[in-house]
Amino acid sequence: MDGMTAPTTDIDVLHYSAFTTHPDGGNPAGVVLDAAALADDDAAMTAVAARVGYSETAFITERDEAARRYRLRYFSPLAEVAFCGHATIATAVALADRDGPGELIFDTASGEIRVETTADGDGPSRATLTSVPTRSRPADPGAEVEPTLAALRWSAEDLDPALPPHVAFAGNDHLVLAAATRERLADLDYDYEALEAVMRRRGWTTVHLVWREAGGGSAGEATNGFVFHARDPFPVGGVVEDPATGAAAAAFGGYLRALGLVDGPTRVRIRQGEDMGRPSDLLLDVTPDEPRARVSGQAVRIPRSG
């Protein structure tokens, strides 16, 4: 817009929390169902996201209502993000609340994302996104793992040797580090600027910290698979921590496949946000012969105050 930012005060932003059934849980996201006026104004969308203050705000900039197909862009308070899982779930549920359940197609910077929305009895609607093809590779010990551990103030002994560090992708890159104990995961006090610098240098969206809960079931059980607890520092987005990260969950599905831990249809339950007072529930479905992952969760509208 010739270097000018469009007025944003009259933009209608819905507030939803994803991966929860209660507004006080999950990960809040801003949702702009009609952002056509901002379609070519990245600065304006960044300004809206900064004013909202959540880790992500999603903007529908183009639409084909008959086909239920939408162009969706995501902005943190600092910059655009190629893909965001919790804002996708929030947007899908917002559309389902307005137009009724069914399949939606989102065209994102990472590719086409299909989302199924369903009414969930008397509770909030549920959405299941299918990611772009995932991939995962071992992280470089010197260039990637060592400086990250230093920024986290973790040691190599804090990691689970059965789950090696990887860089996993499902629209964005995430460094996956598995903690050896629940206590290590709970005690997160990292060097914000140091971790941000490492992440910017490597192009990571979050660092996906996980701990595998014992007794979560075997890998091949479709309804009783792994149970993980997760935390996601997000300093590159201007946020200390994300309480629920659908994009990282999808990437984590690729990680599990790459390690050979998925030998049949597997449901992974991910508990996130517990240590920051916003408990979140994410369901991840992966199969060994399909590179795409499916991430499911409910979302609920956050009442406006004032």
LUMMI-16132 format. One record per residue (C-alpha): residue number from 0; x, y, z. Coordinates in Angstrom, 2 decimals, always signed. Example, Ala and Ser with C-alpha at 12.3 -4.5 7.8 and 13.67 -1.06 7.14 Angstrom:
<recs>
rec seq 0 | x +12.30 | y -4.50 | z +7.80
rec seq 1 | x +13.67 | y -1.06 | z +7.14
</recs>
This chain:
<recs>
rec seq 0 | x +0.00 | y +0.00 | z +0.00
rec seq 1 | x +2.68 | y +2.43 | z -1.05
rec seq 2 | x +4.42 | y +2.09 | z +2.31
rec seq 3 | x +1.29 | y +3.13 | z +4.23
rec seq 4 | x -0.40 | y +0.90 | z +6.79
rec seq 5 | x -4.16 | y +0.61 | z +6.53
rec seq 6 | x -6.30 | y +1.64 | z +9.54
rec seq 7 | x -6.79 | y -1.43 | z +11.74
rec seq 8 | x -8.97 | y -0.20 | z +14.59
rec seq 9 | x -12.18 | y -1.26 | z +12.83
rec seq 10 | x -10.95 | y -4.79 | z +12.04
rec seq 11 | x -13.21 | y -7.36 | z +13.72
rec seq 12 | x -11.00 | y -9.83 | z +15.59
rec seq 13 | x -12.60 | y -12.89 | z +17.16
rec seq 14 | x -10.81 | y -14.42 | z +20.13
rec seq 15 | x -10.71 | y -18.22 | z +20.36
rec seq 16 | x -8.72 | y -20.60 | z +22.50
rec seq 17 | x -7.65 | y -23.82 | z +20.76
rec seq 18 | x -7.06 | y -27.32 | z +22.11
rec seq 19 | x -9.36 | y -26.77 | z +25.07
rec seq 20 | x -13.02 | y -26.70 | z +26.08
rec seq 21 | x -12.60 | y -23.72 | z +28.41
rec seq 22 | x -11.50 | y -20.14 | z +27.65
rec seq 23 | x -8.94 | y -20.25 | z +30.47
rec seq 24 | x -7.12 | y -23.20 | z +28.91
rec seq 25 | x -5.54 | y -23.91 | z +25.57
rec seq 26 | x -3.76 | y -21.46 | z +23.29
rec seq 27 | x -5.60 | y -18.23 | z +22.44
rec seq 28 | x -5.57 | y -16.95 | z +18.88
rec seq 29 | x -7.01 | y -13.98 | z +17.12
rec seq 30 | x -9.21 | y -14.79 | z +14.11
rec seq 31 | x -10.10 | y -12.27 | z +11.41
rec seq 32 | x -12.73 | y -13.87 | z +9.17
rec seq 33 | x -12.69 | y -10.99 | z +6.68
rec seq 34 | x -9.24 | y -9.51 | z +6.11
rec seq 35 | x -9.65 | y -8.81 | z +2.39
rec seq 36 | x -8.92 | y -5.12 | z +2.98
rec seq 37 | x -5.54 | y -6.06 | z +4.49
rec seq 38 | x -4.58 | y -8.70 | z +1.93
rec seq 39 | x -1.60 | y -6.75 | z +0.60
rec seq 40 | x -0.65 | y -5.01 | z +3.83
rec seq 41 | x +1.68 | y -7.14 | z +5.94
rec seq 42 | x +2.44 | y -4.23 | z +8.24
rec seq 43 | x -1.24 | y -3.78 | z +9.05
rec seq 44 | x -1.71 | y -7.46 | z +9.85
rec seq 45 | x +1.39 | y -7.41 | z +12.04
rec seq 46 | x -0.02 | y -4.36 | z +13.82
rec seq 47 | x -3.33 | y -6.14 | z +14.46
rec seq 48 | x -1.49 | y -9.20 | z +15.77
rec seq 49 | x +0.62 | y -7.03 | z +18.06
rec seq 50 | x -2.47 | y -5.26 | z +19.39
rec seq 51 | x -4.22 | y -8.58 | z +20.03
rec seq 52 | x -1.09 | y -9.80 | z +21.81
rec seq 53 | x -1.53 | y -13.54 | z +21.30
rec seq 54 | x +1.21 | y -15.74 | z +19.87
rec seq 55 | x -0.69 | y -15.83 | z +16.56
rec seq 56 | x -3.56 | y -14.11 | z +14.80
rec seq 57 | x -5.02 | y -15.66 | z +11.63
rec seq 58 | x -6.34 | y -13.63 | z +8.71
rec seq 59 | x -8.64 | y -14.86 | z +5.94
rec seq 60 | x -7.58 | y -12.70 | z +3.00
rec seq 61 | x -9.43 | y -14.49 | z +0.16
rec seq 62 | x -12.47 | y -16.73 | z +0.13
rec seq 63 | x -14.61 | y -19.03 | z -2.01
rec seq 64 | x -17.60 | y -19.57 | z +0.24
rec seq 65 | x -19.26 | y -22.09 | z -2.08
rec seq 66 | x -16.17 | y -24.32 | z -2.10
rec seq 67 | x -15.40 | y -23.52 | z +1.57
rec seq 68 | x -11.88 | y -22.62 | z +0.48
rec seq 69 | x -9.95 | y -19.76 | z +2.09
rec seq 70 | x -6.58 | y -18.05 | z +1.88
rec seq 71 | x -5.20 | y -18.01 | z +5.43
rec seq 72 | x -2.21 | y -16.08 | z +6.73
rec seq 73 | x -0.73 | y -16.08 | z +10.24
rec seq 74 | x +1.04 | y -13.29 | z +12.10
rec seq 75 | x +2.79 | y -13.24 | z +15.45
rec seq 76 | x +3.19 | y -9.87 | z +17.19
rec seq 77 | x +6.52 | y -9.56 | z +15.35
rec seq 78 | x +6.20 | y -11.13 | z +11.90
rec seq 79 | x +4.37 | y -13.49 | z +9.57
rec seq 80 | x +4.59 | y -17.24 | z +10.25
rec seq 81 | x +4.18 | y -19.73 | z +7.40
rec seq 82 | x +1.91 | y -22.09 | z +9.32
rec seq 83 | x +0.28 | y -22.16 | z +12.76
rec seq 84 | x -1.66 | y -25.15 | z +14.02
rec seq 85 | x -3.61 | y -23.67 | z +16.90
rec seq 86 | x -4.72 | y -20.64 | z +14.85
rec seq 87 | x -5.84 | y -23.05 | z +12.09
rec seq 88 | x -7.95 | y -24.98 | z +14.59
rec seq 89 | x -9.35 | y -21.72 | z +15.99
rec seq 90 | x -10.21 | y -20.38 | z +12.54
rec seq 91 | x -11.84 | y -23.64 | z +11.47
rec seq 92 | x -14.01 | y -23.72 | z +14.59
rec seq 93 | x -14.92 | y -20.04 | z +14.12
rec seq 94 | x -16.08 | y -20.85 | z +10.58
rec seq 95 | x -17.94 | y -23.94 | z +11.80
rec seq 96 | x -19.66 | y -21.86 | z +14.48
rec seq 97 | x -20.74 | y -19.37 | z +11.81
rec seq 98 | x -21.53 | y -21.64 | z +8.86
rec seq 99 | x -21.92 | y -25.14 | z +10.30
rec seq 100 | x -19.55 | y -28.12 | z +10.39
rec seq 101 | x -17.94 | y -29.75 | z +7.37
rec seq 102 | x -14.69 | y -29.78 | z +5.43
rec seq 103 | x -12.65 | y -26.62 | z +4.89
rec seq 104 | x -9.62 | y -25.95 | z +2.71
rec seq 105 | x -7.02 | y -23.41 | z +3.74
rec seq 106 | x -4.38 | y -22.19 | z +1.30
rec seq 107 | x -1.37 | y -21.23 | z +3.42
rec seq 108 | x +2.21 | y -20.21 | z +2.74
rec seq 109 | x +3.19 | y -23.81 | z +3.57
rec seq 110 | x +0.65 | y -25.37 | z +1.20
rec seq 111 | x -2.91 | y -26.65 | z +1.19
rec seq 112 | x -4.31 | y -27.61 | z +4.60
rec seq 113 | x -7.58 | y -29.55 | z +4.76
rec seq 114 | x -9.57 | y -29.35 | z +7.97
rec seq 115 | x -12.58 | y -31.38 | z +9.03
rec seq 116 | x -14.91 | y -29.74 | z +11.53
rec seq 117 | x -17.55 | y -31.56 | z +13.54
rec seq 118 | x -20.10 | y -30.62 | z +16.16
rec seq 119 | x -19.15 | y -32.26 | z +19.45
rec seq 120 | x -22.46 | y -32.74 | z +21.24
rec seq 121 | x -23.11 | y -29.92 | z +23.67
rec seq 122 | x -19.43 | y -28.97 | z +23.81
rec seq 123 | x -17.29 | y -26.82 | z +21.53
rec seq 124 | x -16.76 | y -27.87 | z +17.92
rec seq 125 | x -13.79 | y -30.06 | z +17.04
rec seq 126 | x -11.40 | y -29.56 | z +14.13
rec seq 127 | x -8.88 | y -31.97 | z +12.59
rec seq 128 | x -6.20 | y -30.58 | z +10.31
rec seq 129 | x -4.16 | y -32.64 | z +7.89
rec seq 130 | x -0.64 | y -31.28 | z +7.61
rec seq 131 | x +1.62 | y -30.90 | z +4.63
rec seq 132 | x +4.04 | y -33.88 | z +4.29
rec seq 133 | x +6.26 | y -34.10 | z +7.34
rec seq 134 | x +9.97 | y -34.84 | z +7.51
rec seq 135 | x +12.57 | y -35.13 | z +10.24
rec seq 136 | x +16.37 | y -35.30 | z +10.38
rec seq 137 | x +18.95 | y -35.69 | z +13.17
rec seq 138 | x +20.00 | y -32.37 | z +14.66
rec seq 139 | x +23.64 | y -31.34 | z +14.35
rec seq 140 | x +25.25 | y -31.85 | z +17.80
rec seq 141 | x +27.64 | y -28.91 | z +17.56
rec seq 142 | x +25.79 | y -26.32 | z +15.50
rec seq 143 | x +22.24 | y -27.01 | z +16.74
rec seq 144 | x +21.98 | y -29.06 | z +19.93
rec seq 145 | x +24.87 | y -27.63 | z +21.96
rec seq 146 | x +23.96 | y -23.92 | z +21.69
rec seq 147 | x +20.29 | y -24.73 | z +22.29
rec seq 148 | x +21.06 | y -26.65 | z +25.47
rec seq 149 | x +23.23 | y -23.77 | z +26.63
rec seq 150 | x +20.39 | y -21.29 | z +26.03
rec seq 151 | x +17.93 | y -23.57 | z +27.83
rec seq 152 | x +20.42 | y -24.01 | z +30.68
rec seq 153 | x +20.10 | y -27.78 | z +30.18
rec seq 154 | x +22.88 | y -30.35 | z +30.02
rec seq 155 | x +23.24 | y -33.36 | z +27.73
rec seq 156 | x +22.36 | y -35.54 | z +30.75
rec seq 157 | x +18.94 | y -33.87 | z +30.86
rec seq 158 | x +17.99 | y -35.51 | z +27.54
rec seq 159 | x +16.29 | y -38.88 | z +27.00
rec seq 160 | x +18.81 | y -41.03 | z +25.08
rec seq 161 | x +15.98 | y -43.10 | z +23.59
rec seq 162 | x +14.59 | y -40.04 | z +21.77
rec seq 163 | x +17.46 | y -38.27 | z +19.98
rec seq 164 | x +17.34 | y -34.58 | z +18.98
rec seq 165 | x +15.86 | y -33.93 | z +15.53
rec seq 166 | x +14.75 | y -31.02 | z +13.41
rec seq 167 | x +11.20 | y -31.87 | z +12.35
rec seq 168 | x +9.01 | y -30.15 | z +9.75
rec seq 169 | x +5.27 | y -29.88 | z +9.05
rec seq 170 | x +5.12 | y -26.46 | z +7.47
rec seq 171 | x +7.76 | y -24.98 | z +9.81
rec seq 172 | x +10.98 | y -26.36 | z +11.29
rec seq 173 | x +11.03 | y -27.25 | z +15.00
rec seq 174 | x +13.92 | y -28.58 | z +17.04
rec seq 175 | x +12.69 | y -31.61 | z +19.03
rec seq 176 | x +14.40 | y -32.24 | z +22.36
rec seq 177 | x +13.18 | y -35.00 | z +24.71
rec seq 178 | x +13.65 | y -34.44 | z +28.43
rec seq 179 | x +14.71 | y -37.40 | z +30.56
rec seq 180 | x +12.31 | y -36.50 | z +33.39
rec seq 181 | x +9.06 | y -34.64 | z +33.93
rec seq 182 | x +10.87 | y -32.48 | z +36.47
rec seq 183 | x +13.36 | y -31.30 | z +33.85
rec seq 184 | x +10.52 | y -30.35 | z +31.51
rec seq 185 | x +8.69 | y -28.50 | z +34.29
rec seq 186 | x +11.74 | y -26.46 | z +35.27
rec seq 187 | x +11.98 | y -24.18 | z +32.23
rec seq 188 | x +13.99 | y -21.01 | z +32.81
rec seq 189 | x +15.85 | y -20.19 | z +29.62
rec seq 190 | x +17.98 | y -17.36 | z +28.26
rec seq 191 | x +15.42 | y -15.62 | z +26.02
rec seq 192 | x +17.86 | y -13.65 | z +23.87
rec seq 193 | x +20.30 | y -16.54 | z +23.47
rec seq 194 | x +17.59 | y -18.99 | z +22.42
rec seq 195 | x +16.05 | y -16.44 | z +20.06
rec seq 196 | x +19.43 | y -15.96 | z +18.39
rec seq 197 | x +19.94 | y -19.70 | z +17.87
rec seq 198 | x +16.42 | y -20.13 | z +16.51
rec seq 199 | x +16.73 | y -17.23 | z +14.09
rec seq 200 | x +20.07 | y -18.53 | z +12.88
rec seq 201 | x +18.63 | y -21.99 | z +12.24
rec seq 202 | x +15.17 | y -20.89 | z +11.01
rec seq 203 | x +13.19 | y -22.70 | z +13.72
rec seq 204 | x +9.69 | y -21.63 | z +14.71
rec seq 205 | x +9.70 | y -23.29 | z +18.14
rec seq 206 | x +11.82 | y -25.63 | z +20.19
rec seq 207 | x +9.54 | y -28.59 | z +20.90
rec seq 208 | x +10.44 | y -29.93 | z +24.33
rec seq 209 | x +8.77 | y -33.24 | z +25.18
rec seq 210 | x +8.69 | y -35.90 | z +27.88
rec seq 211 | x +7.26 | y -39.36 | z +27.29
rec seq 212 | x +4.86 | y -40.53 | z +29.97
rec seq 213 | x +5.34 | y -44.14 | z +31.06
rec seq 214 | x +2.47 | y -46.53 | z +30.48
rec seq 215 | x +1.10 | y -44.64 | z +27.52
rec seq 216 | x +0.50 | y -47.79 | z +25.50
rec seq 217 | x +2.33 | y -49.33 | z +22.56
rec seq 218 | x +3.02 | y -47.57 | z +19.29
rec seq 219 | x +0.66 | y -49.66 | z +17.17
rec seq 220 | x -2.51 | y -49.16 | z +19.21
rec seq 221 | x -4.78 | y -46.81 | z +17.32
rec seq 222 | x -6.70 | y -45.61 | z +20.40
rec seq 223 | x -4.08 | y -46.04 | z +23.12
rec seq 224 | x -0.78 | y -44.87 | z +21.74
rec seq 225 | x +1.92 | y -42.63 | z +23.16
rec seq 226 | x +1.30 | y -39.96 | z +25.77
rec seq 227 | x +3.68 | y -36.99 | z +25.77
rec seq 228 | x +3.92 | y -33.75 | z +27.71
rec seq 229 | x +5.26 | y -30.80 | z +25.73
rec seq 230 | x +6.47 | y -27.22 | z +26.07
rec seq 231 | x +7.33 | y -24.85 | z +23.20
rec seq 232 | x +9.50 | y -21.77 | z +23.73
rec seq 233 | x +8.65 | y -19.21 | z +21.03
rec seq 234 | x +10.95 | y -16.20 | z +21.47
rec seq 235 | x +11.18 | y -15.60 | z +17.70
rec seq 236 | x +7.47 | y -14.74 | z +17.83
rec seq 237 | x +7.86 | y -12.42 | z +20.77
rec seq 238 | x +6.36 | y -14.97 | z +23.17
rec seq 239 | x +8.17 | y -16.78 | z +25.98
rec seq 240 | x +6.14 | y -19.97 | z +25.58
rec seq 241 | x +3.28 | y -21.34 | z +23.51
rec seq 242 | x +0.62 | y -23.21 | z +25.56
rec seq 243 | x -0.44 | y -25.43 | z +22.62
rec seq 244 | x +1.43 | y -25.81 | z +19.33
rec seq 245 | x -0.40 | y -27.71 | z +16.61
rec seq 246 | x +2.32 | y -27.17 | z +13.99
rec seq 247 | x +4.95 | y -28.65 | z +16.31
rec seq 248 | x +2.63 | y -31.55 | z +17.12
rec seq 249 | x +2.28 | y -32.35 | z +13.40
rec seq 250 | x +6.06 | y -32.13 | z +12.95
rec seq 251 | x +6.44 | y -34.42 | z +15.96
rec seq 252 | x +4.43 | y -37.01 | z +14.04
rec seq 253 | x +7.12 | y -36.94 | z +11.35
rec seq 254 | x +9.75 | y -37.29 | z +14.09
rec seq 255 | x +8.10 | y -40.43 | z +15.47
rec seq 256 | x +7.85 | y -41.89 | z +11.96
rec seq 257 | x +11.50 | y -41.10 | z +11.23
rec seq 258 | x +12.58 | y -42.90 | z +14.40
rec seq 259 | x +10.59 | y -45.99 | z +13.41
rec seq 260 | x +8.34 | y -45.71 | z +16.46
rec seq 261 | x +5.13 | y -45.86 | z +14.43
rec seq 262 | x +4.39 | y -49.40 | z +13.26
rec seq 263 | x +0.67 | y -48.98 | z +12.68
rec seq 264 | x -2.10 | y -46.37 | z +13.03
rec seq 265 | x -1.06 | y -44.52 | z +16.16
rec seq 266 | x -2.79 | y -41.90 | z +18.28
rec seq 267 | x -0.48 | y -39.65 | z +20.28
rec seq 268 | x -1.93 | y -37.64 | z +23.12
rec seq 269 | x -0.01 | y -34.46 | z +23.85
rec seq 270 | x -0.54 | y -32.51 | z +27.05
rec seq 271 | x +0.81 | y -28.97 | z +26.83
rec seq 272 | x +0.43 | y -25.73 | z +28.76
rec seq 273 | x +0.13 | y -27.43 | z +32.16
rec seq 274 | x +3.21 | y -25.73 | z +33.61
rec seq 275 | x +2.02 | y -22.27 | z +32.58
rec seq 276 | x -1.55 | y -22.63 | z +33.84
rec seq 277 | x -3.22 | y -23.15 | z +30.44
rec seq 278 | x -3.73 | y -26.93 | z +30.10
rec seq 279 | x -4.16 | y -28.05 | z +26.50
rec seq 280 | x -5.06 | y -31.36 | z +24.86
rec seq 281 | x -3.82 | y -32.20 | z +21.36
rec seq 282 | x -4.49 | y -35.46 | z +19.52
rec seq 283 | x -1.96 | y -36.48 | z +16.88
rec seq 284 | x -2.69 | y -39.34 | z +14.45
rec seq 285 | x +0.14 | y -40.84 | z +12.42
rec seq 286 | x +0.61 | y -43.94 | z +10.26
rec seq 287 | x +3.87 | y -45.41 | z +8.98
rec seq 288 | x +2.99 | y -45.15 | z +5.28
rec seq 289 | x +1.57 | y -41.61 | z +5.24
rec seq 290 | x +3.88 | y -38.60 | z +5.63
rec seq 291 | x +1.03 | y -36.27 | z +6.53
rec seq 292 | x -0.03 | y -36.01 | z +10.14
rec seq 293 | x -3.47 | y -35.24 | z +11.54
rec seq 294 | x -3.86 | y -32.96 | z +14.55
rec seq 295 | x -7.20 | y -32.61 | z +16.34
rec seq 296 | x -8.61 | y -30.42 | z +19.05
rec seq 297 | x -11.55 | y -28.39 | z +20.20
rec seq 298 | x -11.71 | y -24.61 | z +20.39
rec seq 299 | x -13.90 | y -22.24 | z +22.34
rec seq 300 | x -14.65 | y -18.57 | z +21.91
rec seq 301 | x -13.17 | y -16.24 | z +24.51
rec seq 302 | x -15.75 | y -13.74 | z +25.77
rec seq 303 | x -14.86 | y -10.12 | z +25.19
rec seq 304 | x -14.39 | y -8.03 | z +28.30
rec seq 305 | x -15.60 | y -4.50 | z +28.71
</recs>
